[in-house]
Amino acid sequence: METLACIKCFPAGWSCVLLAGASTASPTESLSFNPIKLVVLCGWVYLCLYFVQRVQFSLLVPKKYKTIAKIAALFVGPVLFFVLLIVDIGRQISTERHRSVFEIIKQQLQNAFAGRSSSGFISSRKEPTIRLLDSSGTELKQIYGHGKSKRGDRHVLDLTERIIWDALQQQASDILIDPKDNSIYTIRFRVDGVLRTVEQLDAGKCQAVINSIKAVSNMDISEKRRPQDGAFVTKTADGTASFRVASAGTVNGEKLSIRVLSQKAGMYTLDNIGLSDKQRSIIKDAIIKPSGMILMCGPTGSGKTTSLYAMLNEIDLYTRNVITVEDPIECVLPNASQIEVNPKAGITFAKSLRSILRQDPDVISVGEIRDEETASIALRASQTGHLVFATIHSYSNESAMVRLLDLGVTAVLLSSGLDLVISQRLLRRLCTDCKKPARLTQSQIDDFRRKRIDYKNLFHAGGCERCHKTGYRRRTAIFDMIVVDNELKASIVSSDSWITELRKAGDEQGKSNLRKQGLKMVLSGVTSLEELKRVVG
Ligand SMILES: [Zn+2]
């Protein structure tokens, strides 16, 4: 009967509990039964208990306030929940000005009901939508206790999956897990060519993550000092991605480097990698020919492989026999034969190339020229009716040619085999949500005026949530090309002074050309002067 009396003064139910002793309400009023009020009361009590549980797992509530929040949730339940939600929405509106209020509220409500936090780089999804598989197709969860993993193991597996998932979401090219000291590990992603710290974990937890990655990569978990290599794949709704793992022991502990091999490399074409119309038509002219060699140059991470795939995607793989030698295979090309180099097993670029030539190929792609033997076989193949694509590690077209000569390739072979040399760099694009007009110094303005350059469209990097405070999102390429025409071929063979000149010019000529290409991107507001300086110098 007392409970029914409380329904009357709901929701301030506790006030009547306090006044219960002094209550002089008439018995007929107390006995009146209202089923709607009872349902509302039960609902309210249920919500109070539900939100006590929510507070326990909510990332909106700091750990030290959890007990107070739970007590508050027990009494005011949904009210506390909505207060916290409103506070978080207010915080987001003040920091993310580029997003609409409606968008933020929608996302916050979704996050709240999914039990997610909006802050932090590593997301805290409850339901993983990613599966980690070893080379034989066994899932990480199966490797850990035949799918019946213990609670502690499950936490490690969830964390591992989240790290890999976030790397894919942020389109990272590498994941580095390094011991900072004896007790802390840092997890960093390389995104758009620049490293960013995403998380710091205590050594014990991080070693467990390292072990789970090593287990799915078929590496020896007990071996922590000797360098090891491995690989695993992931399956998500977007498709499959491959990962190359390398471990090494350092003074403070074990270090893991994971390379993300994006399957998206195969989606690039000559139309979407940043070529100008003139550059595109030069490459297309070279690709149409039945033989010749196109050499891609650039330092590590300059996008050479992506451009190589873009060129291979231009070729009709049904009518031309295409064979590639790669280290590693970054993307599967349908209807092409791809061979992966494995020096430990004796499969080198040179050996693979020799065997390929016996298989009557029309087009050969060489992942990287590192020695004289590979260079000579590739150049000879281009003279004997094959179209050859290759990459070489160098900073400019000029130094690539010098490098080939230094490797021991003769000037005659170089001039007759080579048709087109392309060097490239990747520039980060300014984030369109936060870029701001550049503030130029008077001397820079004078310089632009003297050169009659329109500097009105120059921008600096800002920093917002969407670009993770970096001011940049995605990249574009700049190219410098040398067409090895008959005149140049004659100079290479007959003129020693030309080669001396080439050595002298070195990287400077190539850099100057790349700088010109990059400046066009800066003046059109695509990237910043600082980024151009960082990449080209
Ligand atoms: Zn931004």
Boltz pocket constraint, residues with backbone or C-beta under 6 A from the ligand:
constraints:
  - pocket:
      binder: B
      contacts: [[A, 431], [A, 432], [A, 433], [A, 434], [A, 435], [A, 462], [A, 463], [A, 464], [A, 465], [A, 466], [A, 467], [A, 468], [A, 469], [A, 471], [A, 472]]
      max_distance: 6.0
